[in-house]
Amino acid sequence: AGGAPAYVTFLNDTTIQAELPVSLPSQGTATLTVSTPAGNASTTIQLAYASPAFFGMLPGSTIPLVMDYKDQSSNVVPFRVDAQHPAVPGDHLVAQATGMGLTTTPLGGQPAPTGITPAGSAYTAQVQPNISVGATLIPSSATKATLIPGQVGVFSVEFQLPQNGVSIGSDTFSLNVSNSTTLPATLPVDAGVASITGVRNGASFAQNA
């Protein structure tokens, strides 16, 4: 693409999935060329700084891949949010997304390369996303998008589900980077279930006559 090699992540008889090289400009157009032993084919593609999309959608649904870490304590086992396992206001969530744009340069390193993200460096997005859950906006100052080591162009996006303003049942869910927004998704939400933390016998408080 644009004269630079793209990193191919998937290939079959009819489909090629590839990550565009980071050397491309953040706007305008570029020529995309596919070369095979049978010949070459080219087309023009439109470029933008970001074009975010949720990663890992549940089959046949609009629920993206979101992991729930509850209060982030060490004894919590994270779970995938779905209709049977909804998130609760106040929970710490991690979504996955692609098309988030360029990353910052890690200390002592180079900008994230095209291809598999190496371990040991925190490649955070230059522009952090805004997240909308229903009518509630989670500003970019309260989110963190970081490339996932071992994957190609996939970011983890950390945020906390607001305590107020979120519809119980299922709410709309979207992510915005540099005025570009994901396709509509849904996030199952539950009010939470009260739990008993202790029982005390009231008779133990009786006063002697």
Secondary structure as GFF3:
##gff-version 3
##sequence-region A 1 209
A	DSSP	beta_strand	7	11	.	.	.	ID=ss1
A	DSSP	beta_strand	16	19	.	.	.	ID=ss2
A	DSSP	beta_strand	28	36	.	.	.	ID=ss3
A	DSSP	beta_strand	39	47	.	.	.	ID=ss4
A	DSSP	beta_strand	53	54	.	.	.	ID=ss5
A	DSSP	beta_strand	66	68	.	.	.	ID=ss6
A	DSSP	beta_strand	79	80	.	.	.	ID=ss7
A	DSSP	beta_strand	92	98	.	.	.	ID=ss8
A	DSSP	beta_strand	130	133	.	.	.	ID=ss9
A	DSSP	beta_strand	136	138	.	.	.	ID=ss10
A	DSSP	three_ten_helix	140	142	.	.	.	ID=ss11
A	DSSP	beta_strand	144	147	.	.	.	ID=ss12
A	DSSP	beta_strand	155	160	.	.	.	ID=ss13
A	DSSP	beta_strand	169	177	.	.	.	ID=ss14
A	DSSP	beta_strand	180	181	.	.	.	ID=ss15
A	DSSP	beta_strand	185	189	.	.	.	ID=ss16
A	DSSP	three_ten_helix	202	205	.	.	.	ID=ss17
###
